Amino acid sequence: MQRGDIIINSHIEKLIGNNIKLLREKAGMTQEMLAAKLQVSGCDITRSSIAKIEVGQRHLYPDEILLIKQILRVEYEDIFKVSSKK
C-alpha cells in the first residue's frame, strides 16, 4: 500500500507541476523569469528547479507555493486543481 501511495503522490505532483507551467505561460513568463522573481523574493531556486517542479521531479516547499501564488497572481485552487479524469 505504501508503494501505491508513492505512485499517487508522484501523479499529483505532476498535475500540480503542469498547473504551474500553464499558469506561468498564461502570465507570459519564462522559467528563468519566474526563478528570478522568486529569488528576488528571498527564495533560493534556479530555473532548473522550476523545470523539475513543472514535470513533477521536485517537491514544492510551502514558501515556494506562497510566492508562486503571489507572483503569478493566481489562487491556490488554480495551483492545486487536480482532476480524477484521465
N, C-alpha and C positions, 0 to 999 in steps of 0.2 A: 504494500500500500504506500509506503514511503516513496518508493521509486515512481509510482504513478503521480504522486503529489509534485515531484520534481518536474515531470513532463508537463503537467498542467501549469505550473508556475512559469516554466520556460515559454509555453504558448502564450500566456497572459503577458509576459514581459515583451514578447514580440509584437503583440497587438498594441500595447501601450507605446512601445518604441515607434511603431508605424504611425500611431496617432500624433506623436510629437513631430515626426518627419512631415506629415501632411500639414500640421498647424504651422510649422516653421516655414514650409514652402508657401503656404497661403499668406503668411506675413511678409513674403518676399525676402527672406533671409537665407543666407548660405549657412552651412555648418560652421564655417570659420567666423561668420558674423555673430552667430549665437554664442559660440565659445568665448569670443571677445567680450560680449556683453555680460556673460556670466563671470568672467574673470574680473572685469571692472567692478562687479558687484561683490567681489570677495570670494568667489567660488574657484577653486583650483581644478580646472578642467581644460582639456585640449579638444581640438577639432576631431581627433581620432576617437576620443571618448564619446563625443556626440554621435559619431558614426556607429560606434558599438552599441550605444543606447538604442539608436534607431532600428537596429536589426536584432535587438534582444540579447546581445552578447555581454552586456554590462548592466549591473544593477543601478537603479537610481537611488540617490540619497535624499532624505527629506528636504534639506536646504536647496538642493538642485531643483526639486519639484516646485517648491515655493517660488524660486527665482524664474524658472521657465514659465510658470503661470503668469508672473508679472511681466516678464519681457515680451512674451507673445500675446499678452492681453487676452487671455482665454480663461475659461472656468475649469475647475477641477474635473467636472464631468466631461469636458472635451478631451482632457488628457487620459482619463481612466475609462472612457467608453469602450466596453467590450461586448461583443455580440456572441450569442451562443450559436448563431447561424454560421455555416461553413461555406 
